[in-house]
Amino acid sequence: MSKEQLIFCPLGGSGEIGGNMNLYAYGKEDNQKWIIVDLGVSFADDSVPGVDLIMPDAGFIIDKKDDLLGIVLTHAHEDHIGAVAHIWPNLRCKMYATPFTAALILEKFKEKKIDISSYLEVVPLNGKINLGDFEIDFVTLTHSILEPNGLSIKTPLGTVLHTGDWKIDSNPLIGSQIDEKKLKSIGEKGVSAMICDSTNIFSPGRAGSESDVRDSLLRIMEIKTKRILVTSFASNVARMETIFYCAKKLRRDICLVGRSMQRIYKAARKCGYLNGLIEPLEPKDAKRVPKNKILYLATGSQGEPMGAMNRIINGAHPEVNLDDGDCVIFSSKIIPGNEKKLYHLQNMIVRNNMEMISEENAFVHVSGHPNRDDLKDMYNWVKPQCIIPVHGEYRHMAEHVTFAKEMQIPNSLLIENGDIIQILPGKKPEIIDKAPSGKIYLDGNINVETDSKSIKDRKNLSMNGYLEITLIISSGGNVKKPVISYKGIPESNENDTFIFDIEDEILNICRTFSIDNKNQQQNLIETLKQNCRRIVREKTGKKPFTNINITRI
């Protein structure tokens, strides 16, 4: 008979930053029960036009949904919960989250008109749940969002600590400090493996404290005499509270701009945070406040095309505008992949004679992830037998393995999405199999695979343009002059257009076909398509997406 096993399998977030989805299984090989830890998204770039969100392909666990005990969420960042509302309808299992994360999950499902109240269980901070043979103890950590949790996952074979996202912040301003005592207690009882955040593995020292950012921002803002606009991650409630604090100290009114900023503010208030602050103004009311008496806090810190910042700087926001001499502060870091659009936005700010402050020229941000000294402390508290790095690109995870060896952790294991790791039993965790893994795109409001026709067609359109030819055939079999239209195909000059060559080619091809024979119509269409694309390629170097219409009158 097969022995019981403790299995770990990441389907997203290992070898990449974003799209976190982790599976754990316990039991005999032919009778394993599963849990999911986090279900997040990553954000698309220009390589997939028209796509906003990318999610892990959950097909492997969807096939096992009858053996799925539940989804456990560590915290409310989009790269950890953003895919829940899109994938959960295929799972329909229980979900577990602390109050702030649960409040945002409810909002996500409310937007999709799905009532999940009977499936969502709110877990108190430092609470504990039992799912089959999994005894899961939530551990309060610190991060750049409210209520980040590590998970002590105890089974009959041993214990794993899944850190989620974390850092060590001695003064987080809002929320509790990291529960060092509980982490040490877990370590004393023995931790077979720690599944650990790798994002800042190349950064020496410590990640820093939110209280230090508050002091710096106040010093920066107190000498400004015109409008101040701060943009930051909406989910960073401590940073939001700091901006409220600065507004009160500076005797300025505050205005929140952007849907996600409003949503996070309301969720935090609902969960008992952000009490005793000045009341924010609505944007329509903030317009009437003198320049030296208003402080805006806006979304769009990554230069998102539809974000509040982009609309404000482009003059497209209906209620917020900035003038010469106003100050814009980016109290955030650049997420890799966003550099191009963010620098474009920042260049526009400077070109419009506004003052632009970012982490490049001032101390206005601290990371929410552990630097090397933070990791050392966690290692010393937990004393894991093995480090399995996650939450990082491959280079981050490989460096984390090297660092763990330097710190004399007995074992470490470099993995990637889809690896099935047997943590226990055995002398050390090892990769024993491979699960199917990949990505799913949210295309509009439909989930599609990465090689779907809609994605391939749109990539082709964006690279090569579009050519449409309508061929009109009379009842007597005569071919009228074709109607040709195109988009996104370059022309060198008016005298060297490909249109005339295409018209001649179409008429020549039609002479070789029996136009009245409808059985030949598909062959005619394919021949026209191939030859017209060839002409465009020879003239322009482009191979356009080509559509042929035949209309008989």
ROMI-237731 format. One line per 3 residues: for each residue x, y, z of C-alpha. Coordinates in steps of 0.02 Angstrom, whole numbers, plus 50000, padded with zeros to 5 digits. Each point is the difference from the previous one (the first is absolute). Layout:
<sites>
X Y Z  ...
</sites>
This chain:
<sites>
50000 50000 50000  50060 50176 49961  50057 50109 50144
49924 50165 50050  50083 50152 49922  50004 50188 50024
50007 50078 49826  50032 50179 49944  49966 50059 49822
50007 50181 49939  49894 50038 49846  50048 50185 49999
50123 50118 50083  50157 49893 49989  50117 50066 49867
49897 50160 49986  49940 50143 50108  49810 49994 50001
49863 49872 49966  50029 49907 50162  49911 49832 50017
50064 49861 50112  49931 49826 50033  50027 49885 50147
49943 49819 50010  50000 49872 50139  49959 49814 49999
50043 49842 49909  50037 50018 49815  49831 49931 49949
49903 50098 50131  50071 50175 50021  49906 50152 50061
50051 50172 49935  49999 50181 50055  50039 50156 49898
50102 50142 50078  49967 50163 49905  49929 50024 49827
50072 50157 49920  50027 50088 49835  50141 50085 49909
49978 50145 49880  50023 49991 49812  50120 50106 49898
49998 50057 49818  50044 49825 49939  49819 49946 50024
49895 50147 49935  49826 50012 50073  50039 49889 50150
50005 50076 50175  50015 49852 50118  50098 49838 49993
49954 49857 50116  50077 49830 50040  49922 49856 49906
49904 49911 50138  49951 49849 49894  50105 49880 50105
49905 50037 50161  49832 50026 49913  50013 49817 49948
50022 49957 50185  49867 50117 50069  49907 49856 50085
50155 49978 50110  50025 50187 50028  49974 50054 50182
50007 50187 49973  50093 50158 49949  50103 50089 50133
50048 50181 49964  50153 50078 50082  49963 50184 49960
49904 50114 49882  50126 50051 49867  49939 49969 49823
50144 49882 49963  49930 49889 50139  49809 50021 49985
49970 50078 49828  49953 49836 49913  49881 49936 50134
49841 50069 49923  50049 49935 49828  50053 49822 50050
49892 49963 50153  49840 49966 49897  50092 49846 49932
50042 49942 50177  49854 50055 50111  50093 49959 50161
50017 50085 50170  50114 50151 50016  50091 50061 50155
50069 50176 50031  50026 50127 50138  49874 50145 50010
50080 50130 49885  50039 49872 49863  49824 49927 50018
49922 50174 49979  50090 50025 49834  49957 49824 49941
49816 50035 50033  50013 50159 49894  50077 49905 49856
49860 49873 49997  49869 50135 50023  50061 50080 49838
49974 49833 49913  49828 49982 50082  50050 49839 50090
49948 49971 50180  50141 49907 50087  49955 50043 50179
49965 49817 50040  50170 49948 49930  50110 50134 50079
50057 49974 50179  50079 50147 50090  50149 49946 50106
50051 50111 50148  50178 50067 50004  50117 49864 50065
49854 49879 49981  50006 49816 49960  49901 49887 49882
49997 49813 49971  49977 49932 49824  50009 49811 50000
50176 49953 50056  50059 50181 49981  50008 50102 50159
50029 50178 49938  50055 50135 50121  49995 50181 49937
50153 50101 50054  49993 50191 49999  50142 50076 49899
50037 50174 49931  49992 50049 49816  49938 50144 49892
49817 49956 50029  49889 49967 50149  49992 49828 50079
50139 49904 49911  50009 49823 50065  50125 49860 49999
49927 49826 50011  50065 49864 50114  49935 49843 49912
50011 49853 50119  49967 49821 49945  50026 49829 50084
50168 49989 49911  50066 50172 50043  49981 50188 49979
50029 50122 49857  50007 50190 50022  49930 50091 49849
50056 50180 50027  49895 50088 49869  50063 50179 49974
50085 50081 50148  50138 50110 50068  50051 50051 50176
49930 50171 50043  50034 50053 50179  49871 50140 49986
49869 49958 49867  49888 50148 50053  49840 49904 49966
49968 49819 50043  50103 49889 50116  50186 49969 50004
50070 49836 49934  49962 49861 50125  50180 49955 50041
49949 49899 50153  49881 49889 49902  50128 49973 49862
50130 49946 50128  49874 49882 50080  49963 49921 49831
50187 49982 49969  50029 49916 50167  49873 49866 49955
50090 49965 49836  49973 50063 49822  50040 49878 49862
49996 50132 49863  49971 50187 49983  49920 50059 49837
50071 50176 49996  49986 50169 49912  50152 50036 49888
49957 50172 49927  50137 50104 50083  50135 49867 50014
50126 50113 49910  49969 50145 50122  50118 50012 50150
49949 50063 50171  49817 50020 50048  49846 50048 49903
49964 50149 50114  49852 50063 50098  49843 50095 49952
50031 50120 50144  50162 50059 49915  49905 50032 49838
49871 50102 50095  50133 50114 50075  50082 50026 49830
49837 50036 49908  49949 50128 50130  50167 50091 49983
49981 50001 49810  49821 50063 50000  50011 50133 50134
50103 50116 49887  49882 49987 49850  49889 50150 49964
49888 49935 49861  49898 49843 49969  50075 49835 50054
49952 49836 49918  50064 49837 50071  49979 49840 49903
50027 49830 50081  49936 49823 50001  49820 50009 50059
50024 49841 50102  50134 50079 50111  49884 50056 50139
50145 50053 50111  50059 50119 49863  49822 50062 49979
49990 50034 50187  50166 50094 49987  49930 50115 49865
49848 50036 50110  50120 50036 50144  50103 50119 49893
49843 50090 49939  49944 50031 50178  50173 50060 50053
50009 50118 49849  49821 50059 50024  49953 49943 49827
49842 49914 49944  50023 49827 49924  49915 49924 49848
50008 49817 49945  50003 49976 49811  49971 49833 49914
49877 49857 50026  50122 49881 50082  50057 50135 50122
49820 50030 50052  49967 49813 50012  50151 49965 50111
49960 50149 50111  49821 49939 50028  50055 49820 50031
50130 50057 50128  49872 50108 50091  49876 49857 50000
50130 49887 50083  50037 50127 50137  50154 50085 49928
50031 50184 49953  49900 50067 50146  50019 50179 50061
50056 50070 49833  49939 50158 49914  49859 49967 49878
50054 49996 49817  49917 50117 49876  49915 49945 49841
50099 50052 49843  49860 50119 49946  50015 50091 50167
50190 49999 50002  50001 50106 49841  49942 50150 50102
50139 49986 50131  50148 50121 49983  50158 49924 49924
50099 50009 50161  49863 49914 50100  49970 49838 49903
50091 49833 49999  49947 49866 49876  50033 49813 50019
49978 49911 49833  50016 49829 49920  50099 49968 49842
50176 50000 50073  50057 49876 49866  49946 50109 49854
49849 49891 49961  49916 50070 49842  49829 50011 50084
50066 50042 50174  49955 50163 50087  50177 50069 49983
50004 49980 49812  49832 50085 49979  50049 50144 50115
50166 50035 49913  49921 49985 49828  49863 50122 50049
49866 49868 49978  49940 49989 50180  49833 50089 50019
50032 50069 50175  50188 50004 50036  50127 50109 49912
50177 50057 50036  50094 50159 49951  50178 50065 49988
50094 49982 50163  49886 49868 50076  50091 49853 50080
49975 49817 49953  50073 49867 50116  50015 49818 49946
49999 49912 50170  50026 49829 49921  50128 49895 49909
50001 49953 49817  49934 49824 49973  50112 49914 49869
49918 50012 49829  49920 50170 50035  50154 50107 49968
49955 50060 49826  49825 50063 50036  50048 50070 50170
50150 50098 49933  49888 50068 49862  49878 50063 50132
50139 50076 50106  50075 50087 49849  49832 50079 49964
49991 50065 50178  50171 50083 49986  49960 50067 49825
49845 50083 50074  50111 50096 50124  49942 49902 50152
50118 49940 50135  50022 49811 49995  50064 49903 50151
50028 49811 50001  50108 49870 50087  50138 50048 49877
50025 50172 50077  49923 49989 50175  49958 49878 50139
49815 49974 49967  49977 49811 50001  50050 49840 50088
49974 49826 49932  49881 49874 50075  50117 49853 49973
50147 49935 50103  50179 50055 49968  50143 49885 50046
50009 50051 50184  49812 49972 50017  50022 49826 49927
50141 49963 50124  49884 50042 50145  49861 49889 49931
50123 49856 49977  50059 50019 50179  49824 50004 50070
49928 49855 49899  50156 49892 49977  49930 49906 49849
50080 49840 49940  49975 50055 49820  49971 50164 49905
49892 49992 49843  50003 50172 49918  49844 50066 49911
49934 50173 49954  50142 50052 49886  50070 49984 49827
50117 49854 49973  50153 50109 50036  49925 50053 50167
49962 49821 50050  50172 49936 49949  50082 50138 50104
49886 49955 50146  50062 49820 49992  50179 50064 50004
49960 50114 50146  49916 49859 50098  50158 49895 49979
50106 50145 50063  49885 50011 50151  50031 49813 50031
49820 49946 49973  50018 49809 49985  49907 49985 49834
49931 50111 49862  49907 49962 49839  49984 50102 49839
49831 49971 49918  49886 50070 49865  49815 50003 49962
49927 49826 49979  50131 49909 50103  49925 49873 50120
50108 49996 50156  49991 49864 50131  50041 50092 50161
49968 49852 50114  50043 49861 50031  50182 49995 49953
50167 50072 50053  49968 50158 49900  49870 50069 49879
50019 49945 49820  49914 50025 49833  49909 49838 49957
49887 50047 49854  49935 50140 49890  49823 50069 49995
49929 50089 49847  50018 50187 50024  49987 50156 49895
49904 50162 49983  49824 50054 49962  49962 50172 49929
49848 50102 50047  49951 50061 49826  49858 50124 50027
49897 49902 50126  50040 49828 49930  50139 49883 50057
50104 49940 49851  50156 49895 49981  50164 50081 49947
49990 49922 49827  49816 50042 49970  49949 50063 49829
49946 50170 50068  50173 50031 50073  50092 49939 49844
49889 50106 49887  50024 50156 50106  50189 49978 50005
49999 49980 49812  49893 50156 49980  50114 50102 50113
50157 49944 49906  49942 49994 49819  49837 50096 49980
49837 49951 49917  49949 49979 49818  49821 49972 49945
49945 49964 49822  49819 49991 49945  49970 49919 49831
49832 50036 49919  49939 49876 49869  49847 50039 49895
49864 49874 49958  50079 49981 49829  50168 49950 50074
50086 50165 49971  50126 50060 50129  49982 50181 50052
50147 50106 50055  50051 49933 50173  49973 50106 50153
50164 50006 50098  50024 50072 50174  50145 49986 50121
50064 50059 50169  50174 50006 50073  50094 49964 49837
50134 50128 49953  50014 50081 49827  50157 50081 49933
49914 50124 49885  49840 50025 49902  50079 49944 49835
50065 49837 50070  49843 49931 50081  49964 49814 50007
49814 50026 49966  50017 50003 49810  50107 49843 50001
49872 49912 50109  49857 50051 49884  50094 49929 49849
50043 49841 50094  49819 49972 50053  49935 50018 49823
50135 49883 49932  49960 49867 50130  49813 50013 49968
50030 49962 49815  50075 49831 50049  49846 49948 50102
49825 49954 49948  49917 50144 50092  49825 49925 49985
50057 49838 50084  49965 50027 50185  50095 49839 50040
50160 50090 49952  49964 50151 50109  50105 49946 50149
50149 49961 49888  49978 50171 49919  50001 50084 50170
50158 49911 50056  50090 50039 49837  49952 50183 50011
50055 50009 50181  50171 49924 49968  50039 50104 49847
49938 50165 50071  50102 49975 50158  50152 49960 49891
49981 50165 49907  49987 50099 50161  50151 49910 50072
50104 50037 49845  49949 50184 50001  50002 50037 50187
50080 49856 50095  49837 49969 50093  49892 49843 49998
49829 50069 50045  49855 49907 50077  49896 49980 49841
49813 49975 49981  49916 49962 49832  49813 50029 49977
49908 49938 49845  49830 50078 49969  49887 49938 49859
49864 50115 49935
</sites>
